[in-house]
Amino acid sequence: MESIGKLSTRVVEHLRDPLVKSAVRVKSSIMGEAGKFLRGKEFVELLPTIISPITDPLNHEVHNAKFRYYDQEYRLTQSMIFHKQLACKTFDRIFIVSPNVRLETSEKALSGRHLFEFSQIDLEIRNAKRDDVMTLVEDLITTLIVEVKSSCKEELELLSSNPSIPTTPFTKVKFMDAYEQYGKDFETVLSSSFKEPFWLIDFPIWEREFYDLLSQDGRTLKDMDLILPNGFGETLSGGEREWEYQRIISRMEFKGNDPEELAWYMEIAEAGELVPTAGCGIGVERLTRYICSLDNVARTRLFPKVPGRSWI
Ligand code: ASN
């Protein structure tokens, strides 16, 4: 364990770092513009759900963050996916800047892309299709870059960053095509060679969580990731969602998820109360890192939680 003195010195150095100051200001502008953009399209902003008896099982291993309060066990939310789906019973279009806690395993420590507390601009739309979400996000990302370039000139100059305004529509790459051509590290290869953000679509069923909608082909999902160019990697995942009980059950069986862990969500699904939706979550720190051309997402937050390191 690092001594308290060393930790406090590191924190103070970080708080004084001009790159951090500029990146946090850019991030503030990104969040402000995203809110303006989404409210302008009749999205209702919700406050985040940070603790819940249920949370996203994710498609990769993390340590559990849970605690007991009276006779209920709660988890820290790893994403707001289920609450977003349910919120679309009340509103047609919602968004949340949603703080997620994912206690990542130690091999993520040096990636430059992981924090164990991070935020997504999470949105969900009732009765929407994947294409609707992709078109909306292309418009959103382009608007954000244009706005940040004009409102944060000094910061971008200090960061020596000059993000280009992407061409729309973004290119779409099918997961299996990329896999066959470039092997299992295709995402890294493509992210490094592309000069513009691009979509990775149609993930095979075993690659994602049970809630991404299975296509009629029975093998691929109606989902997508947004991959940033120049090696910055993935910043968004989303898709159309499963909403019918029997389909959810069979997908959970396929993935080995325990329905008991999602008990009240499953009851709502069984009662036929879920509605069809599509949506996505945009990693705020990763998008900021890209716009600021930074080496590490840690520089986009004043109090970054890097896996394996202590922080205040
Ligand atoms: N926010 C993502 C989505 O909307 C889910 C996730 O982060 N795992 O699909």
Residues whose N, C-alpha, C, O or C-beta is under 5 A from the ligand:
A	BS01	LIG	S79 I81 S237 G238 G239 G279 C280 G281
